[in-house]
């Protein structure tokens, strides 16, 4: 009997080891979450203008990050992946909101002006309004440069555009913001 009991405990120990091997170590995702969650939510708020949408975008990013973590852990690109995914998620949120506004206006027969939480949140300040009026690429470059404090090379790599395009978008975006705010362009 003792032999059968020790074999059973050995099988149980093997099952536990097998379970821990088959489930990848997710401590890096937890550390990334604790260190950068607020930064990513702020980035998403700057891009969407709405806290609820921003939190949804970041939550979706962490869900995908959790699934992709074994591959990302080996390359060391977790934060870059998260930032890029937040930007892509914000672009999708903008597309969905634009489609929603078009359909609401069409269904209402043009009698009711379509407003939603995203546009109401963006209307709270002049800078937010001016920033949202910029073309998406200029807005992304300005937010990444001045809000996330990334340099030109990092922005270029994240958006997959040339460094000269980053500098050009930044210059045009700053000039457009200055005009919208009634200030002298730099």
C-alpha positions, 0 to 999 in steps of 0.5 A: 500500500505504501508503494501505491501511495507514494506513486500517487503522490509522485503523480500528483507532484508531476501534475502540479509541475506540468500545470505550472509549466503549461501556464506561462509566468505572468508576473511580468504582465502584472509588473507592467500593469502596476508600473504603466497602467495610469500612463496608458490610461492617460494616453488613451484619455488624451486620444479619445477625450473620454475616460470610460472609452480610454479605460476600455481601450487599455483593458482590451490592451492588457487582455491581449498583452496577457495572451501574447506575453510569452512572445513579448517577454522574450523580445522585451517589447511589452511597453512598446506593444502596449503603447502601440496597441493603445494608439490602435485601440483609440483609432478604432474607438474614433472610427466607431464613434464617427460611425455612431454619430453618422448613423444617429444623425441619419436615423434622426433625420438631421433634426437632432444634433448627435452628441456623445460622451466623447465629444462632450468630454473633449469640449471641456477645454480649449486645448482639448478641442484644438487637439481633437481638431488636428488630423489624427497623425499630428495629434498622435505625434504631439501626444506621444512627444509632449504627453508620453515624453518620447523622443522622435526616434521612439515615435518614429518606431512606434508609428512606423513612419520616418523621423522626418515625418515625425518632425514635420507632423510635430511642427504642423501640429504645433502651428495648428494648435497655436492658430486655434488657441489664438497664439503666435505660431512657434 
